[in-house]
Amino acid sequence: MSKKHYICTHTWNNAESRKEVIERTKGMTDKMFFEVLKSEKAETLQHWMGKDDFFFCHWYAESEEAIFENLEKAGFNSLMMTLPNEMPRFVSIYNITNQEMNDPDG
């Protein structure tokens, strides 16, 4: 099965969940973070988190289920709610190809 790009919107189940994840990721490098959330079926490519209730991740995965499997394996799934959205059009300033963009409705 081929992988697709997803943007996941995450929110904490409660304030304690946020504190637990912050504590568990203290001392973790970016490389370690991405390794924890990687499998053959899914991997996190980017992560944005601030002080707000919502945070976001860019996943490259075979399916939404594969994303949830990785979150479960890492012990994060029970601490947050996750809404994955497939994004057929993915372009990045960090990877200019000068090719026609995908039709997101196609």
C-alpha positions, 0 to 999 in steps of 0.5 A: 500500500502506498503512503499518503500525506496527512495533517493531524490536529491533536488536542489534549484529553485534559491538562494532566495529559499535556503535563505527562507528555511534556515530562515524557519528552524532556531531554528527547532530541528531535531525532529521538521524537521522530524515531518513536513515531516511525514504523513501516506503515506511518511516520511523523515528518513535522510537528508543531506545538505551542502553549495552546490546546491544539497542536499539529503533526504532518504524517506520511502514512498508509492510512489513518489506522496506521497513524493511530497504531503508531500513537498507541505504540508510543503511549500517546494515543490515550492522552489526546484526541486526534483528527487525521485529514488526508492531504492529496496536495503537498508542496513545500518550499523545502522541496521545489520540483517545478512540476504541476501540483496535484489536483486535490479533488482528483 
